[in-house]
Amino acid sequence: MIMNMYTKTEYRRKGIAMKTLDLLVQEAKQRGIKKISLEATKIGRPLYEKYGFIPVKDEMVYPL
């Protein structure tokens, strides 16, 4: 589970969160993790959907 990912306002829209998320997902794949879940705010949700996370009830899931 990814928890508490946050980008300060002045650094948003620069690709930092997407790169960080990609590093986390790639590390999970290397470790053989089969699913990543997270809770997303309204602000964060578009980023996770763009990456491929799927909304499921109260969280979002990325199937590896």
Helices and strands as residue ranges (DSSP letters): G 9-11, H 16-30, E 35-38, H 45-51, E 54-56, E 59-63
